[in-house]
Amino acid sequence: MSAARPITTLRAIAVTATLPLLLTACGYGSEAKKDDAKTSAAPAADAKKLSASEVRIGYFPNLTHATALVGLQEGLIAKELGATAIKPQSFNAGPSEIEALNGGSLDIGFIGPSPSINGYVKSKGSNLRIISGSASGGVKLVVNPDKIKTLDDLKGKKIATPQKGNTQDVAFLNWIAEKGWTVDPESGKGDVSVVRTDNKVTPDAFKQGSIDGAWVPEPTASKLVTDGGSVLLDETSLWPDKKFVITNVIVSQKFLKEHPDVVEAVLRGTVKTNEWINANPDKAKASANAKLEADGGKPLDAKVIDPAWKSILVTDDPLATTLKTESDWAVKAKLIEQPDLAGIYDLTLLNKVLKAAGKPEVSDAGLGAK
């Protein structure tokens, strides 16, 4: 059963996380930074006290992290934490956020499924747990319509993905294999030239003609459309239920053990944030854009954020079966060895929160902590 609700009618859903071993940047900067927004302000003196004086929360300045952006901007997470202060940090790459979590400088993070897998496997299951879903959606295949008019036209063309082994890269390699075409996963050479290109420079590469299209997440996909590109494929069509995990909420196992009340409060905040987003889609879109501006200094243009926002599904459900599928695709592409994902989820507190809110509980697909 799913607690997911679309922001609006879904038009494009896909993956934006990174697959194990090789992870991609998801934002448009380069440094992790502390957030000085109103959400880091000291709580009221009479606020309820929890077991920790502060909680350090990481996220990416990306629309696929809408729950974090809106929850922080609107104070919806802070409200549930009472006297526990939020210390937000924005990251632009999975490895740096996992490093912060593993190094003890971060407690909870919004992050894609693949860095979650990577961090869990590399620590042999000792450093993190996935405790909630956050989002699904937002990846499209955008092409130059003068060069590519049908999917068969991709053969012989140069198509960008964000990085070797990242989720979009693996999804594209899987799609190519199902077409009966071959591509060397290491070099990207074959029936289609897979060009690994950072999302920050993909729009310029597209405008200059050095690539013919790109399999990319939002808002890069919508930026390409504003530059004359055409959406040829919506990755949602590749998934049986037209939804799959793109952003999880993870926690340090140490923090979860020592401060379960704080983790539960954060999850109450994320569940209420997702509910508010769905009830107020236009206000939520403006709120997310305001947070992006606060973090990066420049909001997204309406021509970019409007279609991109419609591509995102906020969800409490971690869509655990799809995480396993994404991992299997990477194994099939011979980019990784089969990982042991047993115990990667602990949805106990999330399901407690959902039950209290009268919402259906969600499944860990048999990958929960024992």
Buried (B, 14 or more C-beta within 10 A) or exposed (E): EBBBBBBBEBBBBBBBBBBBBBBBBBBBBEEBBEBEBEBBEEBEEEBEEBEBEBBBBBBBBBBBBBBBBBBBBBBBBBBBBBBBBBBBBBBBBBBBBBBBBBEEBBBBBBBBBBBBBBBBBBBEBEBBBBBBBBBBBBBBBBBBEEEBEEEEBBEEBBBBBBBBBBBBBBBBBBBBBEBEBEBEBEEBEBBBBBBBBBBBEBBEBBBEEEBBBBBBBBBBBBBBBEEEBBBBBBBBEBBEEBBBBBBBBBBBBBBBEBBBBBBBBBBBBBBBBBBBBBEBBEEBBBBBBBBBEBBBEEBBEEEBBEBBBBBBBBBBBBBBBBBBBBBBBBBBBEBBEEBEBEBBBBBBBBBBBBEEEEBEBBBBBEBBBE
